Amino acid sequence: MDEWEEEGTVSTIPLTSYTSNEGTQGDSWNTDAGECARGRGGRGRGRGGFKSSYSSGGDGNDGDKWNNAGGERGGFRGRGGQGRGRGFGRTDHSEVNGDDSGVCENGFRGGRGGRGRGGSFSQGRDPGGRGGFGGGYRGKDEEIFSQGEDKDQEKKDDSERPKVTYVPPTLPEDEDSIFSHYETGINFDKYDDIMVDVSGTNPPQAIMTFDEAELCESLRKNVSKSGYVKPTPVQKHGIPIISAGRDLMACAQTGSGKTAAFLLPILQQLMADGVAASRFSELQEPEAIIVAPTRELINQIYLEARKFAFGTCVRPVVVYGGVSTGHQIRDIERGCNVVCGTPGRLLDMIGRGKVGVSKLRYLVLDEADRMLDMGFEPDMRRLVGSPGMPSKEDRQTLMFSATYPEDIQRMAADFLKTDYLFLAVGVVGGACSDVEQTFIQVTKFSKREQLLDLLKTTGMERTMVFVETKRQADFIATFLCQEKVPTTSIHGDREQREREQALADFRSGKCPVMVATSVAARGLDIPDVQHVVNFDLPNNIDEYVHRIGRTGRCGNTGRAVSFYDPDGDSQLACSLVTVLSKAQQEVPSWLEESAFSGSTSSSFKPPRKNFASTDSRKGGSFQDSVQSQEAVQPAANDDEEWE
Ligand SMILES: Nc1ncnc2c1ncn2[C@@H]1O[C@H](COP(=O)(O)OP(=O)(O)OP(=O)(O)O)[C@@H](O)[C@H]1O
């Protein structure tokens, strides 16, 4: 059975801003964050699902048109309408009409669902229309629309996909919003005790204060308005290394300020050199390019760059998939010194002749191990091979992450000058010790109830629940909504507008629970996330470290609870024991037994020694390492689309 053919399941309905004009049948219930209703469910029996084509007058915001005649290429064609059970009606006018009214109920008002017989999904401007899903899954082709993970689909033949017309809301310009930040936590000063190792020849001396960084006045003011009083270790060492013109591979624990460690010295140098955002031009040639694996993360980095560059002549710009290309081109044309981008969209902009790389001085790979693994490595090679790209000798290349498998380190060296410096703050690949890690043994089928029990004890505290697949994310989010837990979800099958709304609702606390796939595992810096729950453990220890790092940031404490299913998770046991011990956490005896029995599962794989404790150039010194499995695998072997 195809995954979207399941009958009567609610598991595959994406959480979104659902409204329906007629969805009041059935039992309805409200959550704080929205309205959930049990509709009658789709009656559709046929395979019809929905077939709807999309056309747009252009790249801009104007004139999104839906054409329901069906059958044209580029529409999404699902097999959805099979649900007999609870369907979720949807006439999502805000999406369809391009009306950004911002309605976000984060729940469902169940309509009648797909009306069956052919299960056609009708969606249009007619407010009285009976749009609805028949309880089935949105067809796979929808990925054309709502890009999975952030290997954007810019490379796809233009004729094969509808144009993306989403334009994110205009950012607030007031200083309060730009500089809003959360407080450092009680353990911020403990950063000073973390062991730091810089390897490579002639490393410059670390700075102890921001004053020693000799930032120009406007940058210094912006740092202070951001609430930064003293630098974190990765900043103390990273800033002078970058300012000295050295290439850098830096590894520091999650939430310890890596973003500012690369942004501040780059912006400082650009300001000192008096660069000014070039005037309007169809081709812009930025001095710095920053790449990151997900749209939300690159947007966050852009916001940090915009904050630090506030009131200066340096202009950052962001480009990522799922957003109108025309909108981003117009933004680039207004001038840019720093381009923040996800690889696909960035390469697209270079290919279109909008971004030139010949003046590039800084190339930054955030989440560098992810950017260089199997998923993104070809894009990175394409990027450094772009026409006009200065050779590695003529540019500065900077890489940052909390995890660095040894084989990735070796490959990263291809992109760096031979005398690059390796900066390790704490245990490379280690989990943040401010996160209290707990494990609960579960069986596959008891997880949902366990989650509910757990969330009842945490109340309205902000919690990220990680699951392995997009379907599971929808399923669990729907389940929690039904249980009156205001929940949203983020994953690669959601449209960009929905992803951003989900994040906004989670950030604001409107939905204190967010169910996420690996798309949200890395880099996201969300204030007051007190809990991370691994509903499904990832199949990769790096991923675990990044996930739990969404809490316990910047000296704050946090808690991570992981459901451990001995039938499916035993291959991770060894690495988990190592991570727990390195982070001075209690290791449950059953986990230790599972790790060292070596025969807990037929799928048990002896861990490889590829998680370096330090600079791979030191060679052979990996006994003290956190061990991980196949390091060059994409982070999560789930159904997230990285392509
Ligand atoms: N010196 C500082 N003083 C106070 N706050 C800081 C300082 N440096 C960074 N922060 C704040 O700490 C938070 C975490 O920083 P950041 O997102 O850069 O961490 P990171 O190391 O990149 O984490 P991850 O590995 O998860 O990507 C941010 O809110 C940032 O503004």
The ligand as an SDF file (V2000), in Angstrom:
LIG
                    3D

 31 33  0  0  0  0  0  0  0  0999 V2000
   28.7470   36.3260   24.2530 N   0  0  0  0  0  0  0  0  0  0  0  0
   27.4610   36.1240   24.3620 C   0  0  0  0  0  0  0  0  0  0  0  0
   26.7640   36.6530   25.3940 N   0  0  0  0  0  0  0  0  0  0  0  0
   25.4360   36.4660   25.5110 C   0  0  0  0  0  0  0  0  0  0  0  0
   24.6910   35.7490   24.6460 N   0  0  0  0  0  0  0  0  0  0  0  0
   25.3280   35.1800   23.6050 C   0  0  0  0  0  0  0  0  0  0  0  0
   26.7260   35.3400   23.4110 C   0  0  0  0  0  0  0  0  0  0  0  0
   27.0630   34.6720   22.2880 N   0  0  0  0  0  0  0  0  0  0  0  0
   25.9390   34.1340   21.8050 C   0  0  0  0  0  0  0  0  0  0  0  0
   24.8930   34.4220   22.5860 N   0  0  0  0  0  0  0  0  0  0  0  0
   23.4960   33.9700   22.3970 C   0  0  0  0  0  0  0  0  0  0  0  0
   23.4890   32.5750   22.6520 O   0  0  0  0  0  0  0  0  0  0  0  0
   22.5100   31.9280   21.8510 C   0  0  0  0  0  0  0  0  0  0  0  0
   23.1380   30.7380   21.1430 C   0  0  0  0  0  0  0  0  0  0  0  0
   24.0650   31.1910   20.1770 O   0  0  0  0  0  0  0  0  0  0  0  0
   24.2200   30.4700   18.7610 P   0  0  0  0  0  0  0  0  0  0  0  0
   22.8920   30.2380   18.1520 O   0  0  0  0  0  0  0  0  0  0  0  0
   25.2160   31.2250   17.9870 O   0  0  0  0  0  0  0  0  0  0  0  0
   24.8050   29.0590   19.2270 O   0  0  0  0  0  0  0  0  0  0  0  0
   25.5110   27.9380   18.3580 P   0  0  0  0  0  0  0  0  0  0  0  0
   26.7760   27.6000   19.0430 O   0  0  0  0  0  0  0  0  0  0  0  0
   25.5910   28.3520   16.9390 O   0  0  0  0  0  0  0  0  0  0  0  0
   24.4920   26.7490   18.5500 O   0  0  0  0  0  0  0  0  0  0  0  0
   24.1610   25.4830   17.5760 P   0  0  0  0  0  0  0  0  0  0  0  0
   25.3090   24.5390   17.6840 O   0  0  0  0  0  0  0  0  0  0  0  0
   22.9220   24.9150   18.1510 O   0  0  0  0  0  0  0  0  0  0  0  0
   24.0040   26.0260   16.2060 O   0  0  0  0  0  0  0  0  0  0  0  0
   21.9870   32.9900   20.9060 C   0  0  0  0  0  0  0  0  0  0  0  0
   20.7450   33.4490   21.4030 O   0  0  0  0  0  0  0  0  0  0  0  0
   23.0230   34.0820   20.9660 C   0  0  0  0  0  0  0  0  0  0  0  0
   22.4930   35.3570   20.6950 O   0  0  0  0  0  0  0  0  0  0  0  0
  1  2  1  0
  2  3  1  0
  2  7  2  0
  3  4  2  0
  4  5  1  0
  5  6  2  0
  6  7  1  0
  6 10  1  0
  7  8  1  0
  8  9  2  0
  9 10  1  0
 10 11  1  0
 11 12  1  0
 11 30  1  0
 12 13  1  0
 13 14  1  0
 13 28  1  0
 14 15  1  0
 15 16  1  0
 16 17  2  0
 16 18  1  0
 16 19  1  0
 19 20  1  0
 20 21  2  0
 20 22  1  0
 20 23  1  0
 23 24  1  0
 24 25  2  0
 24 26  1  0
 24 27  1  0
 28 29  1  0
 28 30  1  0
 30 31  1  0
M  END
$$$$
